[in-house]
């Protein structure tokens, strides 16, 4: 069984102007799960998140409507569940499908504070027929927030599934994501080991990270593919991680591809040419 291990080395909301030539980019997202939370006139559902882009322009939710729904589905952004919306957007039931899909709520552009907690609050108008659903996961897939439910139209709130439920959502903004990762080096060693270094070159903590290592070429007897996800970690700005994968056993030339991803950034990839000599991995120097 392959193992990847690591060692750490070392409410005022002004509006912002947007350039129509600059595309919105995904900041936060949670795209897993098929468990739905019911939204009604009394039952409201919310999801918290912490942005890493200094603006919020739109939100996508994985939602659906019950067939007889006629009212609006409203999404508000808050800094506290007990306070009012900073901004909001509504869509009529006619826009919401009967089967779950990603639906876009185009918000008035607003500035947000990096890494502060915000809440997406989803609700509908009064009427027993106005029932909507918002899908998510009970497996706590999103480390920067959690799902909440209110049975009394926002008067009181509690975490869903003891704080382990996360709704499916995507937030968008304009600007650079302040979470950045650099793969600094890839080296080999005796004992069938591939080691590599990762540095947090951004301005915010990383709490969840997926690492993939793929070998392509040569006769790879053990260790052709490794994957591991680190959850509930604190990988702070400026810190470096030393990771190693073992055992890798094989013969011949191979290409080593290492990719690292977090919920906040696109995948970062680095490749290197290597030579497998049974229990020894030689990695040709990379720039």
C-alpha positions, -999 to 999 in steps of 0.1 A, spaced: 0 0 0 14 34 -10 17 61 15 20 99 10 32 117 41 43 153 48 63 174 72 57 211 76 89 230 72 87 260 81 -202 454 81 -194 480 57 -198 466 22 -190 490 -6 -200 482 -41 -172 476 -67 -171 484 -103 -166 456 -127 -150 455 -162 -172 436 -186 -141 423 -203 -130 406 -171 -145 372 -166 -159 360 -132 -138 332 -118 -147 305 -93 -136 312 -58 -152 288 -33 -171 256 -43 -186 224 -30 -199 201 -58 -205 167 -40 -236 150 -26 -271 138 -35 -288 146 -1 -314 173 -4 -324 199 21 -360 212 18 -365 249 15 -400 262 23 -416 294 36 -407 283 72 -377 261 65 -347 281 53 -313 266 44 -279 283 46 -242 275 38 -212 294 52 -180 300 32 -148 320 35 -138 339 3 -102 341 -11 -112 367 -38 -120 402 -27 -153 404 -46 -185 384 -50 -204 387 -83 -226 356 -86 -235 323 -70 -245 289 -84 -266 265 -64 -275 229 -72 -313 232 -66 -347 220 -79 -384 228 -73 -414 207 -64 -438 206 -93 -464 230 -77 -440 257 -66 -450 292 -79 -431 316 -57 -395 330 -59 -364 313 -47 -343 340 -30 -306 339 -21 -291 364 3 -255 370 15 -249 377 52 -221 381 76 -243 367 104 -273 343 102 -291 366 127 -287 398 106 -301 410 73 -288 405 38 -259 425 25 -272 417 -10 -296 393 -26 -311 379 -58 -344 361 -66 -355 338 -94 -391 328 -101 -401 292 -98 -405 290 -136 -367 293 -139 -360 266 -114 -361 230 -129 -380 201 -114 -347 180 -115 -316 194 -97 -293 216 -118 -268 243 -113 -287 276 -113 -270 310 -114 -280 338 -91 -265 370 -105 -258 393 -75 -251 430 -74 -213 430 -73 -199 435 -38 -166 436 -19 -159 409 7 -132 406 33 -107 378 26 -112 347 49 -141 362 68 -172 340 72 -202 348 50 -235 329 47 -255 320 16 -291 321 29 -317 304 7 -355 309 12 -388 312 -5 -420 332 -3 -450 322 18 -473 295 5 -476 257 13 -469 249 -24 -436 267 -25 -411 239 -19 -376 238 -33 -346 215 -26 -309 222 -23 -285 192 -27 -254 186 -7 -233 160 12 -233 146 48 -196 138 45 -182 173 54 -165 178 20 -160 216 24 -136 226 51 -142 264 50 -179 263 61 -209 242 69 -247 239 62 -274 253 85 -312 249 88 -338 272 103 -373 258 110 -388 292 118 -380 314 87 -346 325 100 -353 331 137 -331 303 149 -304 282 132 -286 249 138 -259 230 119 -271 202 97 -260 167 106 -239 181 135 -221 205 113 -210 178 88 -234 187 60 -223 210 31 -246 223 4 -235 223 -32 -225 258 -43 -201 279 -63 -191 315 -56 -176 337 -82 -156 370 -81 -133 392 -100 -97 394 -91 -68 370 -81 -74 342 -57 -50 347 -28 -45 310 -23 -15 298 -44 7 267 -44 41 260 -59 56 226 -64 92 234 -56 112 202 -64 109 165 -72 137 141 -62 142 104 -60 160 81 -35 168 46 -25 141 24 -11 118 34 -40 110 69 -28 98 100 -47 100 131 -26 87 166 -35 82 200 -19 51 222 -19 50 258 -8 20 280 1 29 311 -18 -5 328 -12 -20 349 15 -44 324 32 -44 291 50 -50 259 31 -72 234 51 -78 207 25 -55 195 -2 -54 166 -27 -21 152 -40 -18 130 -71 14 113 -84 13 95 -117 42 76 -134 40 72 -172 65 50 -190 88 22 -181 78 -10 -163 63 1 -131 57 -28 -108 45 -8 -78 36 28 -74 22 38 -109 -5 60 -93 -8 75 -58 -36 97 -45 -43 111 -11 -64 139 4 -54 158 35 -83 173 54 -84 196 85 -48 207 81 -33 242 86 -9 249 58 -1 286 64 12 312 39 50 309 35 51 274 48 66 245 29 56 208 30 80 179 23 61 149 10 73 115 -1 57 86 -18 69 50 -12 74 23 -24 80 29 -62 95 -2 -78 102 -6 -115 126 -6 -145 132 20 -172 126 56 -180 94 72 -168 77 106 -166 66 117 -131 36 140 -129 27 155 -96 -5 176 -92 -19 194 -62 -53 209 -58 -74 226 -31 -111 236 -31 -99 272 -36 -76 269 -66 -71 252 -99 -48 222 -100 -10 229 -100 11 204 -119 49 197 -122 66 170 -142 100 155 -142 118 127 -161 129 97 -140 147 64 -142 135 34 -123 162 9 -112 142 -15 -91 143 0 -56 160 32 -66 144 62 -83 166 87 -101 149 120 -110 166 141 -136 171 177 -124 143 201 -133 143 239 -135 
